Amino acid sequence: MTAPVRRLTVTLTQTLYFIGALVVTFGSMTVTSLLVNHYAEAGFAKKILVELNFGALAIAFAFAGIMFLASGVFNLSKLSLGTGGS
């Protein structure tokens, strides 16, 4: 960190990015699955598709949060990846 940027600013920027990236990813997956379900006449309930994608988003948030916590606690990447990636 050679630039004069506070650690809090870096942390908040990374947090907002990973939350935004997950929401955009799972939002587009939800819209795509609803469109495909509609046009292909697959017959899945819309509520179930939305709940399934929301559950996947919650799990992705949990995994990303654990990894983000591990990368903030440990200063060596091998410890961070060993803890968060397990």
Secondary structure, DSSP 8 states (H G I E B T S, - for coil): --SS--HHHHHHHHHHHHHHHHHHHHHHHHHHHHHHHHHHT----HHHHHHHHHHHHHHHHHHHHHHHHHHHH-SSHHHHHHHH--
